[in-house]
Amino acid sequence: MLATIGNEPITTEDVNRFKTHLIYSGFPEEVTSDQAFVLDYIINAKLAVLELKSTGLDQTEEAKDSIDGALYNYYLRKNVDSKLKDKKFSKQEITNFYKKYPVVKIQRIALQFNPNSDPNKKEVYSKLSLIRSDILNKKTSFDAVIEKYSKNDPTTLTGTFDKIPSAMLSSEEKESIKETPVMSISSILAGNDYFCIIRIIKIYPIGAGDYLPINEILVQQSTAEEKASLVKALREKYSSIINIK
């Protein structure tokens, strides 16, 4: 027994079990490996629950919403996360993923716009269209434009970026990398508040250090797909009692 709150004991088993909750709540493993930290967290949580009950706040709609949300997340975690978190994908599956989304060296020219202003959005699009046309017609170079715009670009969207996992880029950029030959210039791509063009300088072959990160990405993708499938099955199972008006 490590501690007590009133007559309730807190044991080593409680701490070890609670570590899982903390990890899934976003706490890093180096923190959850500290028994004293986990014990303090448990004590604080139990004291907060006692206080909620003593004031009646545990019976409020907000508290019930929080409990429902926590149980929903626990349901998904118990049925999906815990089963997939240690999954190891095959070398072929990882290689196939890398063929679609390799590590690359790219150059990007990006111009930001005000997403709340259609005129500004059109103006920026036209400006980048002209820049792209000038590069294609050899009136200027990609490097010269990068040099011009990266100097005063605090967002660092414009520039040369090496050894970038293309899977981590925006959906528009990573799809463009699949379709655009090396040293060719992409079409104009739209971000949330910027337009850009990219050029692939180099596509790196898969290395030993790529397997683990890709496996983690595939685990995340599979987890999201499994959760969506599980929720869909729930909706179908209880469809007779769902009445959306």
MOVEN-V768660 format. One record per residue. RES is the residue in three letters. PHI is phi in whole degrees, 0 to 359 (none if undefined). Layout:
RES | PHI
RES | PHI
This chain:
MET | none
LEU | 261
ALA | 194
THR | 223
ILE | 237
GLY | 66
ASN | 261
GLU | 268
PRO | 279
ILE | 241
THR | 251
THR | 299
GLU | 298
ASP | 298
VAL | 297
ASN | 298
ARG | 291
PHE | 289
LYS | 302
THR | 299
HIS | 300
LEU | 294
ILE | 298
TYR | 288
SER | 273
GLY | 107
PHE | 285
PRO | 291
GLU | 296
GLU | 294
VAL | 281
THR | 288
SER | 281
ASP | 274
GLN | 300
ALA | 296
PHE | 296
VAL | 296
LEU | 299
ASP | 299
TYR | 298
ILE | 298
ILE | 300
ASN | 299
ALA | 297
LYS | 293
LEU | 294
ALA | 296
VAL | 295
LEU | 301
GLU | 293
LEU | 301
LYS | 292
SER | 291
THR | 260
GLY | 83
LEU | 292
ASP | 292
GLN | 263
THR | 285
GLU | 297
GLU | 297
ALA | 294
LYS | 295
ASP | 297
SER | 297
ILE | 295
ASP | 300
GLY | 296
ALA | 295
LEU | 291
TYR | 298
ASN | 295
TYR | 295
TYR | 301
LEU | 294
ARG | 296
LYS | 293
ASN | 266
VAL | 234
ASP | 306
SER | 295
LYS | 274
LEU | 255
LYS | 299
ASP | 253
LYS | 294
LYS | 248
PHE | 278
SER | 289
LYS | 300
GLN | 294
GLU | 297
ILE | 291
THR | 296
ASN | 298
PHE | 296
TYR | 295
LYS | 298
LYS | 281
TYR | 229
PRO | 282
VAL | 279
VAL | 224
LYS | 249
ILE | 230
GLN | 242
ARG | 226
ILE | 247
ALA | 232
LEU | 239
GLN | 275
PHE | 225
ASN | 274
PRO | 295
ASN | 264
SER | 231
ASP | 298
PRO | 300
ASN | 294
LYS | 299
LYS | 294
GLU | 297
VAL | 293
TYR | 299
SER | 296
LYS | 296
LEU | 290
SER | 298
LEU | 293
ILE | 300
ARG | 298
SER | 297
ASP | 296
ILE | 292
LEU | 296
ASN | 269
LYS | 62
LYS | 281
THR | 208
SER | 242
PHE | 301
ASP | 296
ALA | 294
VAL | 292
ILE | 301
GLU | 301
LYS | 291
TYR | 267
SER | 282
LYS | 299
ASN | 247
ASP | 249
PRO | 292
THR | 278
THR | 57
LEU | 286
THR | 263
GLY | 152
THR | 253
PHE | 233
ASP | 254
LYS | 54
ILE | 262
PRO | 294
SER | 297
ALA | 295
MET | 269
LEU | 281
SER | 298
SER | 301
GLU | 294
GLU | 288
LYS | 291
GLU | 290
SER | 294
ILE | 297
LYS | 293
GLU | 254
THR | 261
PRO | 297
VAL | 302
MET | 72
SER | 271
ILE | 256
SER | 290
SER | 289
ILE | 285
LEU | 251
ALA | 251
GLY | 260
ASN | 295
ASP | 219
TYR | 205
PHE | 251
CYS | 211
ILE | 233
ILE | 231
ARG | 223
ILE | 276
ILE | 269
LYS | 203
ILE | 248
TYR | 276
PRO | 291
ILE | 296
GLY | 241
ALA | 301
GLY | 284
ASP | 272
TYR | 294
LEU | 294
PRO | 300
ILE | 292
ASN | 301
GLU | 295
ILE | 297
LEU | 294
VAL | 297
GLN | 298
GLN | 296
SER | 296
THR | 297
ALA | 297
GLU | 294
GLU | 295
LYS | 295
ALA | 298
SER | 294
LEU | 295
VAL | 294
LYS | 299
ALA | 296
LEU | 298
ARG | 299
GLU | 289
LYS | 297
TYR | 253
SER | 301
SER | 291
ILE | 252
ILE | 266
ASN | 223
ILE | 270
LYS | 252
